[in-house]
Amino acid sequence: MACIPIANSTVLGLQIKYLETNGIINIYVIIHQDSVTKTRNFILQHFEPDARSNIFLVVVKEEETESTNALKMMCDLQNAQA
């Protein structure tokens, strides 16, 4: 769904560009484990690493489908980087 084309981009691409434009430098993309390769390839093809932002993939396993678990994983990742 994130790679659905809209206005010569994708839903995910538009959201990342919007966040970057508004000064968000750490962007977390929460994805299911089945989408890792496709999402990683999309980000590598459309967003060059630079000093403007960091894009992190937070992978949710099959048994962790609830949003609260994904948010907990994101907080743990952020705390580990601090």
C-alpha positions as a Markdown table, in Angstrom:
| # | Residue | x | y | z |
|---|---|---|---|---|
| 1 | Met | 0.0 | 0.0 | 0.0 |
| 2 | Ala | 2.9 | 2.4 | 0.8 |
| 3 | Cys | 4.1 | 2.1 | -2.8 |
| 4 | Ile | 0.8 | 3.0 | -4.5 |
| 5 | Pro | 1.6 | 5.8 | -7.0 |
| 6 | Ile | 0.1 | 9.2 | -6.5 |
| 7 | Ala | 1.2 | 12.3 | -8.4 |
| 8 | Asn | 4.4 | 10.7 | -9.8 |
| 9 | Ser | 5.4 | 9.5 | -6.4 |
| 10 | Thr | 4.2 | 7.0 | -3.8 |
| 11 | Val | 2.3 | 7.4 | -0.5 |
| 12 | Leu | 5.4 | 6.6 | 1.4 |
| 13 | Gly | 7.6 | 8.9 | -0.7 |
| 14 | Leu | 5.2 | 11.8 | -0.3 |
| 15 | Gln | 5.1 | 11.4 | 3.5 |
| 16 | Ile | 8.9 | 11.2 | 3.8 |
| 17 | Lys | 9.4 | 14.3 | 1.6 |
| 18 | Tyr | 6.7 | 16.2 | 3.7 |
| 19 | Leu | 8.5 | 15.3 | 6.9 |
| 20 | Glu | 11.9 | 16.3 | 5.5 |
| 21 | Thr | 10.5 | 19.6 | 4.2 |
| 22 | Asn | 9.2 | 20.4 | 7.7 |
| 23 | Gly | 12.5 | 19.7 | 9.4 |
| 24 | Ile | 11.9 | 16.2 | 10.8 |
| 25 | Ile | 15.4 | 14.6 | 10.8 |
| 26 | Asn | 14.7 | 11.1 | 12.2 |
| 27 | Ile | 12.0 | 9.3 | 10.3 |
| 28 | Tyr | 10.8 | 5.9 | 11.5 |
| 29 | Val | 8.9 | 3.7 | 9.0 |
| 30 | Ile | 7.1 | 0.8 | 10.8 |
| 31 | Ile | 6.7 | -2.2 | 8.4 |
| 32 | His | 5.8 | -5.8 | 8.6 |
| 33 | Gln | 8.6 | -8.3 | 8.2 |
| 34 | Asp | 7.2 | -9.4 | 4.8 |
| 35 | Ser | 7.8 | -5.9 | 3.4 |
| 36 | Val | 11.4 | -5.3 | 4.4 |
| 37 | Thr | 13.1 | -5.9 | 1.1 |
| 38 | Lys | 10.6 | -4.0 | -1.0 |
| 39 | Thr | 10.6 | -1.0 | 1.4 |
| 40 | Arg | 14.4 | -0.9 | 1.8 |
| 41 | Asn | 14.9 | -1.0 | -1.9 |
| 42 | Phe | 12.3 | 1.8 | -2.4 |
| 43 | Ile | 14.1 | 4.0 | 0.2 |
| 44 | Leu | 17.5 | 3.3 | -1.3 |
| 45 | Gln | 16.3 | 4.1 | -4.8 |
| 46 | His | 14.4 | 7.3 | -4.0 |
| 47 | Phe | 16.2 | 8.9 | -1.0 |
| 48 | Glu | 20.0 | 9.4 | -1.0 |
| 49 | Pro | 21.6 | 9.4 | 2.4 |
| 50 | Asp | 22.5 | 13.0 | 3.4 |
| 51 | Ala | 22.7 | 15.2 | 6.4 |
| 52 | Arg | 19.0 | 16.2 | 6.2 |
| 53 | Ser | 17.4 | 13.1 | 7.6 |
| 54 | Asn | 17.8 | 9.6 | 8.8 |
| 55 | Ile | 15.3 | 7.0 | 7.8 |
| 56 | Phe | 15.0 | 4.0 | 10.1 |
| 57 | Leu | 13.0 | 0.8 | 9.3 |
| 58 | Val | 11.3 | -0.7 | 12.4 |
| 59 | Val | 10.3 | -4.2 | 11.5 |
| 60 | Val | 7.3 | -5.8 | 13.1 |
| 61 | Lys | 7.3 | -9.6 | 13.4 |
| 62 | Glu | 4.2 | -11.7 | 12.7 |
| 63 | Glu | 3.3 | -12.1 | 16.4 |
| 64 | Glu | 3.8 | -8.3 | 17.0 |
| 65 | Thr | 0.9 | -6.9 | 14.9 |
| 66 | Glu | -0.5 | -4.5 | 17.5 |
| 67 | Ser | 0.4 | -0.8 | 17.1 |
| 68 | Thr | 1.5 | -0.6 | 20.7 |
| 69 | Asn | 4.2 | -3.2 | 20.2 |
| 70 | Ala | 5.5 | -1.3 | 17.1 |
| 71 | Leu | 5.6 | 1.9 | 19.1 |
| 72 | Lys | 7.4 | 0.2 | 22.0 |
| 73 | Met | 10.0 | -1.1 | 19.5 |
| 74 | Met | 10.5 | 2.4 | 18.1 |
| 75 | Cys | 11.0 | 3.9 | 21.6 |
| 76 | Asp | 13.5 | 1.1 | 22.4 |
| 77 | Leu | 15.4 | 1.9 | 19.2 |
| 78 | Gln | 15.5 | 5.6 | 20.0 |
| 79 | Asn | 16.6 | 5.0 | 23.6 |
| 80 | Ala | 19.4 | 2.7 | 22.4 |
| 81 | Gln | 20.7 | 5.5 | 20.1 |
| 82 | Ala | 20.7 | 8.1 | 22.9 |
